[in-house]
């Protein structure tokens, strides 16, 4: 299994009405692939935030392999 970093991102209006992107949460997930990492992270995010669906607090999900130095 590989480790993935999953970030839950939300678009919000910042100062002067400008749109900016805010990270609502970051999780490290062990999974066989990016799809499995996404599904595991969604479940954990909902559990941690007491949500029925992850999209109540985020607009999109970024998934990438964790970069650990050797």
Secondary structure, DSSP 8 states (H G I E B T S, - for coil): -EEEEEEEEEEEE-GGG-EEEEEEEEEEEEESSHHHHHHHHHHHHHHHHT-S-GGGT-SEEEEEE-----
